[in-house]
């Protein structure tokens, strides 16, 4: 299939250069890590496996029209709870079209906006933990500053070493004389 994209160019080449043409697909595929290439190619082939091809003509699949690809992305939005499959499909199609030197349906403004809308709809709110402050460790600090023995402190905090215990205790500037 890749050679079809170069068929006009191959006919015009001298034989010495035409022999090098089979190297092009090998080099192009190695532009990404093997695992990335395999993942993108599998994802690209899923469009056909999932039956999208059955609902439209073969000529609409490759090269696909942006509208047909947008419909495929919409079907993914309905069948998933995370944006990951859409993102993977988007970049898989982009990779394959770039590989063949074809204009990708991912270049369409409405396809890009559809992807962004789906990411917003399917993304989950991330609740970040509060940063660690000395108030969180206040109990260990208070115990140390009020004369509680290290052995008891280590047992209560489940610390095996003084170094671990000391990481949770803020030294007091008060001095007992």
N, C-alpha and C positions, 0 to 999 in steps of 0.2 A: 504494500500500500504506500509506503514511503517513497518508493521509486517512481510511482505515478506522479508525485509532486515534482519530480525532477526530470520527467520524460522529455520535455522540450529541450532542456539543457543538455541531456545526455547525447541526443542526436547530433548536436553541434560540436561535441568534444572530440579532440584527437584521441586515438585508441589508447595512448599512454595514460592520459588523464581519465578516460572512461573506466579504466581498470581500478581506479581509486574510489569510484562511486560507492561500492559496497561498504567502504569504511565509514561513510557519512552516518548511516543509522547507528552503527556501533558507538561512534564518538558522541553523537547527540544523546543517546540513551545514557551514556556514562557521565553526563553533565550533572546528574544527581546521584546520591547514594543509591546503591542497589535496592535497599529496602524502600526508599522513597519512590523509586521508579516502579517497583512491583505494586506498591500500594496505590499509586496514581493510576496505573494501567488497570488494576482490578476494579477500582472505583469507576473508572471510565466505562468499563465493560458492563458494570451493573446497570447502567441506563438501559441497555438492551435486554438484559436478563429480567429486569423488573417489569417488562412488558410495555415500556413506553413506546417501543418501536411498533408494536401492534396497532397502536392507536393513530399513528401518523405514517405518512409514506416514507420509504427507505431514504429518499433523497433529503428528507428533513432531518435525518439523524447525523449524517456526516457528509458534508459540513452542516451543522445544525443552525437553524435560524434562532436568533435570540429569544423569540417568543416561545418556541418549542422548549428551549432550555429553561426558560422561566417557569413554564408549566411543570417541568420535572422538579425544579426547586420547590415549587408550591406543594407538590405531592410529598416531598420530604418533610416540609414543615408540618404537614398533617400526620405524619407517621413517626415522628420523633419528639423527644422532650428536651433535646439539647441541640445547639447549633452545630456541633461537630460534623455530623454527616453532610450538612449543607456546605460547610466550609471545605471539607474534603472533596466533595463533588465539584465545587467551583474551581478549586485549584487543580484538580485532576484534569478537568476539561481544558483549562488554560494551558496546562503542561502539554497535553497531547496536541492541541492546536499549534502551540509554539513549536513543538517538535516537527510538525509538518509544514511550518511556515504559513499557516492559514490564519485568516482573521477569526478570532475566537468570539463566541457569543458572550463570553465574560467581559468583553470590552464594551458591551452595551450599557448605557447609563441606567436604564431601568432594571437590568439584571443586577448591576452593582447595588442599586438602591434596594432591590428585593432582598439581596443577601443581608444588607445592613438592617433592614426591617425585621428579618427573621432572627438575626442575632439578638436584637433588642427583645423580641417577643419570647424567645426561647432561653435567654440567659437568666440565671438565677442570681438573686442578690447575694453578694458576698458580705458576710458579717465578720469583720476583723476583730480580733481580741484586743483588749486594752493593753497598752504598753506596760511593761513591768516597772513599778515605782517602788520607792523605799517603803511606802505605806503597805504594800502587799507583804513585804518581809518584816513588817513592824513587830510581829510577835517574836520572832527570833532575835531581833535587835533588842527589844525590850527585855527579853529573858537574859541575854548576855550582859546587858548594861545593869541589870539588877542582881547580878551575882549568881545566877543559876549555873551549876557546874557544867563544863563542856560535855562530859560523858552523858549526862541526862539530856542535854540539848541535842546531841548527836542521835541518841536513841529516839527521842520524840520526832525529830525531823527525818529520821531514817537515813542519816548521812554516815558513810563508812569512814570518811577521812576528815581531818581538820580542814583541809583545803576546800572540800565540798561545803562544809558547815560555814566556813568563813566567807564564802561567796554570797551567803544569805544574810550576813550580819553587817550592818553599817556601824562603824566605830563611832563612839560618842566622844565629843570634844571636852566633856566634863571630866575632871580628874578628881578622884577621891583621895584626899590626904589625911 
